[in-house]
Structures are given as structure tokens and as C-alpha cells.
Amino acid sequence: MEQIQLQFLLEFLYPERLELLKEEELQVPVVFQDGLRNIKQKDIDEIVEAVIMEGGKDAIIH
């Protein structure tokens, strides 16, 4: 297992995704059961989507 902060993961693999997240969302720890060697862009996209959705759960839309 490997744990890494989402910000560092994105900086290293997909820096173009950094602008999609708020500062507190970038601080989320991400755990990979099989490490980082097999991670694909689709996996990163799913993680970013999940973090955005989780952060917006408590938002009140007017």
C-alpha cells in the first residue's frame, strides 16, 4: 500500500488537473493498494471527480 497527498500525485503525473481542485481538496490523502506504478489517467480522473463530489456534498445551491 502507498499513500500520497493528492496535490503531489497531480503535480507529478497530471499537473493540468491541479486547477480543477480547491486548496483543501488538494490536501486529501489518496491510498493505492498496488502502489503508483499501474496508475492510469482514467484512475486520476475518477479520484479527482470523487474528491470534487465529496467536497460539494454540503454545498447549498441557490
CORUR-V949074 format. One record per residue. N is the residue number from 1. RES is the residue in three letters. OMEGA is omega in degrees with one decimal (999 if undefined). BURIAL is 1 if it has 16 or more other ideal C-beta (glycine too) atoms within 10 Angstrom, else 0. Layout:
((N,RES,OMEGA,BURIAL) (N,RES,OMEGA,BURIAL))
This chain:
((1,MET,179.8,0) (2,GLU,178.5,0) (3,GLN,179.4,0) (4,ILE,176.8,0) (5,GLN,-176.0,0) (6,LEU,179.4,1) (7,GLN,-178.9,1) (8,PHE,177.3,0) (9,LEU,-179.5,1) (10,LEU,178.4,1) (11,GLU,-176.5,0) (12,PHE,-172.3,0) (13,LEU,-174.0,0) (14,TYR,-175.9,0) (15,PRO,179.4,0) (16,GLU,179.4,0) (17,ARG,-177.6,1) (18,LEU,-175.8,0) (19,GLU,-178.9,0) (20,LEU,-171.9,0) (21,LEU,173.7,1) (22,LYS,-177.8,0) (23,GLU,-178.8,0) (24,GLU,176.9,0) (25,GLU,178.8,1) (26,LEU,-177.8,1) (27,GLN,-177.4,0) (28,VAL,175.1,1) (29,PRO,179.1,0) (30,VAL,-179.2,1) (31,VAL,177.9,0) (32,PHE,-178.2,1) (33,GLN,-177.4,0) (34,ASP,-179.6,0) (35,GLY,-174.4,0) (36,LEU,-171.5,0) (37,ARG,-177.1,0) (38,ASN,-176.6,0) (39,ILE,-179.1,1) (40,LYS,-179.7,0) (41,GLN,178.2,0) (42,LYS,178.3,0) (43,ASP,178.6,0) (44,ILE,179.3,1) (45,ASP,178.6,0) (46,GLU,178.3,0) (47,ILE,179.4,1) (48,VAL,178.9,1) (49,GLU,-179.6,0) (50,ALA,179.7,0) (51,VAL,178.3,1) (52,ILE,-179.8,0) (53,MET,179.5,0) (54,GLU,179.1,0) (55,GLY,-178.0,0) (56,GLY,-178.3,0) (57,LYS,-175.3,0) (58,ASP,-178.4,0) (59,ALA,176.3,0) (60,ILE,-179.0,0) (61,ILE,-178.1,0) (62,HIS,999,0))
